[in-house]
Amino acid sequence: MLSYLEELTIRLATGTAALPEEVRRLHGNFVLQQQRADGGFAGREGDSDLYYTGFGLRSLSILGELYGEVAERAAAFLRGRLTGRESIVDFLSLMYSAALLEISAGIDIFSDAQDGWRDNVADAMEKLRRDDGGYAKGAEGAASSTYHTFLVTLCLQLLERPIPQPADAVRFVLSQRAEGGGFHEMRASKRAGANPTAAAIGLLRIHGDLTEEICDETIDFLLEMETDEGGLRANTRIPFADLLSTFTAIVTLGDLQALHELQLPLVQRYINSLAIGGGGFHGAALDPATDVEYTFYGIGSLALLHAPTS
């Protein structure tokens, strides 16, 4: 059975293949140019890191460009990070990047890893679990996070390890439901957001705990996030759309078989309006810079709009 991320990657790759060749070439060249001498990828400033390297490799994978020297250099960068102590976000980036390299280029960066390392990592993640059944952002965190509970689930799937006490994680996520639809990121959050809602639906889908009521509420909530400019916003308080929220909402509405309820021509026009002439995407109309993270969201959003419906 495919993991959540493997299934999503197939959807993205299928949709990307349906994009015009010039669009794929333009954005593919942009991502390739962002690879650093050490094989990794960086944000708008600073050195290469696992987070941005994950987005660079995700983009190259769905574009069919993750092979040869590009893949070998990326593998060298990832191997150099195997002994570091990473956050859950960075560790997911490492695991997902490794999976993409193995699938796309036949490179196994864990070939020399010690026996039992998967179990050791899974045990370390369990230390992030809190009494409410969710997982915190880090060892010092006191509060569980909807997003990080989803990330731990994704990591365990990639590690091919069972999710301990899944009913507890589901119970925590359900406790984050907001009145009127959507999900909170943490108990202290004042309003539901598109991104924690996407994480919650992803986790509930993995565990088979989506109900018709939750699906209907979530669809209504995400449709409320659609703006006149065509993109989707992060929550009801923010007046403008952004590419991250647009991507996560498209993924989620696709999961719920409700993507057609968006004004798709307007959504596509919004995404295209954030494309840079020389390749790449920026994150919002008020954000003129670009990087590999938002470029992935741009390519991925267009891909899902072009992917065949199941």
N, C-alpha and C positions, 0 to 999 in steps of 0.2 A: 504493500500500500504506500502510495506517495505521501510524503510529508506536506504540510501546508505550503512551505516555501517552494518545494519542488513543483507542486501543482501550479502555484502562481507563476513560477518561472516559465513553465510550458505555455501558460496563457499569454504571458508577455512576449515570449519568442514567436508564438504563432501570430499574434497581432502585429509585431514589429515587421515580420516578413511580408505583411500585407501593405505596409507603408510604401510610398513612392521611393524608388531607388535613390533619388537625389537627396531626399530627407535622411535616409539611413546613412548615406555617404557623408553628408555634411556633419551630422552630429557624431558619427563614428570617428571621423578625423579629429573633431574637437576633443573627444575623450582620449584618444590615442596620444594627442599632444600634451595631455595633462599628466601623463605618467612621468614620475621623477627618475633621476639617475639611479636611485636605490631600488626601483621597481614598484614603489608604492605610489599613492596619490595623496594629495594634501587639499585642505580647504582653501579659502581665499588668502590665507597667510599661514606661516608656520611650516613645519616639516611634515613629511608623510606620516599618516597615522592609519590605524586599522579602520576607523569609521569611514573616512573618505575613500580608502582603498576598497572597502566593500562596495561602495556605490560605483566606483570606477569599473570594477570587475563585473558587477551586475549589469551595467550598461553594455560593456563589451560582450558579455555572454549573450544577451538577447539580440544584439546586433550581429552575432556570428563572427566577432573579431577577437575572441579570446583563445589564441593558439600561438604556437611558435615562440619567437623571442619575447614577445609581450608577456605571454603566460609564464615563461621561464623566469623572467625578471621579477614578476609579481610573486612567484613561488619563493624566490630567494628572500624577498622582503618579508613574507609571512613566516618563513622558517626562522628568521631572525627575531620574531616576536613570540615564539612558542614558550619561552621560559619566563616571560613577563607576567606580572599580576595585573590582569585587565578587569575593567568594569564589565558588567553584564552586557552593556551595549557593544563594547569593543569585542568581547568574546563572541557574541553572535556574529559580528562582522567577520571575525577570524574564521569561525566554523563555516559560515555561508560561503565565504570566499574560497575556502579549501574545497568545499563541495563543488563549487562552480569550476574550479581548476581541474578537479578529477573528472567531472562530466565532460567539460569542453575540450580539455587538452590531455587527459590521461595522466595528470600529475598528482601524486599522493604525497602531500607535505608531511603526513604523519607516519610515513613508512618506517621511520626509525624511533618512533615513540615507544616508551616503556609499556609493557603489558599492564593492563589495569588502569591506564590513564583516563579512559572514558568514565569508569566508575568513580575515580578520584574527583574528576571535574563535577560529575553529577552530585556527589556528596557535598562538595564545596558550595554548589548552588543551593542545596537544601538549607544551608545556614542562613539564607536570605528569607526563609519563610517566617511569617509572623503568626501570632495566635489566631488572627482572623482568617487564616487559610491562604492569604495572598503573599506576594513576595515584595520585599523592599528594594529600593534602588541600589543600596550597598549595605555592607556589614553594619555601618553606624546608623542606618536609617531606622526610625521607629515605626513609620507608617507604611502600609502596603500600597502598591501602585498598580493600577489597572494595566498600564503599559508594560511595566516590568514583569508582572505576572504572566502576561502574554509572551514576553521575550524569553523568560525561563522555559516556558512550554515549547517554544520554537527551538531553543538550544537543545533541550532534551530529545526532541524529535531528531535533530541532526546528529546527536550523539548515539542515537538508536537505543535510548534508555527509557524505561517506563516513567511516567509522571507520577510521583508519589501522591497518594491521597487526592486524586483529581477532583473528587466531589467537593473537597474543601476549597480548592481554587475556584471552582464554578460558583460555590456559595458566596465567596468574596466578591467575585465579579458581579453577580446578581445584586449584591448589596449596594453596588455603585450605580444602579439604575436611577435615573433622574425622573422626577415627575414631568410628564409630558413628552417623554422620549429621550433617547440618548443616554450616555453614561458619563459619570464623573471620573477624573483621573485619580483623585484621592478623596478621602472622606471630607477633608477641609475645603474641597473645591466648591465654589459657589454656583457654578453652572456646568452643564454638560458640554462636551467638545467633540468635534468631528473625529479627531485623532484617537482619544481614548475610546470613543464609540466603535471605531474600526477595530481597535485592539480587542475590545470586549466581544464583538461579534466573531472575530477570528477565533478566539479561545472557545467560545460556546459552540462554534461550528466544529472545531476539532473534537470536542467531547460529545457532540451529538445532543446538545442541550438547548438548541434554538427552538423556541415555541412560535406559533403563529402570531401571538400577541406581541412578542418582542420584535419579530420581523416587521410587523405592520408599524409599530411605534418607531422603530429605527428608520424605516423608509420615510415616514412623515418627517422625522427630525432632520434627516440629511437633506431632504428636498427643501426644508426651510432654510438651510445653509446656502442655497443657490442664490447668487446675486444677479443684478441686472446686467453686469458685465460678462456673465456667463460662467465664471468660476465659482468655487465654493469657499466659504469662510470658515474659520476655526471654531467660532461660537457666535451666539446671538448678539454679543456686545460689540464684536469687531465688524466695522461697516464694509470692509473690502475683502476680496478673495485672495487666496494665495495658492501656489502650485502644490505644496505639500497636502493641504486640506483637500484640494481638488482630487489629487491622486488617491488618497486614502478613501475618500467618499466613493470614487469610481470603483475601486476594488470592492468595497463593501456592498454597494448597490449591485455590482455584478454577482457577488456571492449570494445575494438575496433575490436574484433574477428580476431586478427592478431598474436596471440601468436605463431602460427605455423611457422611464418616467422623468428623466432629466430633459432639459431643452438641449439635445445633443448638438445641433449645429452651433448654438451659442457657446456651449462648453468647448467645442473644438476651436472655435474662433478665439476664445480666451486663451487657450493653451498656445495656439500659434502666435498670438500677440506677444507672448513672452519669449519667443525664440529669437536668438541673436543671429544677425546676418552671416557671421562667420562660423556659426555652429554653437551649440550649447543653449541653455535656458537660464533666465533669472527667475527668482522666486515669486515676485509680485510686481505689480505695475510701479510701485514706489521703490523698488529695489533694482538698481541698474546693473549690479554686479552678477556674475555667473560662476558656477562651480559644478563639480561632477555630481553632487547630491541633487541639485535642482534639475540638472540635465537628465538624470535618471528619471525623476518625477515627470519631466516633460515627455521624454520618449515613452515611458511606461503608460502615461495617461493616453497619449495618442494611440499606442498599441492596443490598449484595452477597448478603446472606442472602435477599433478596426477588427478586434478579435471576433471570431464566430461565436454566437451565443450557444450555450449548451442546452 
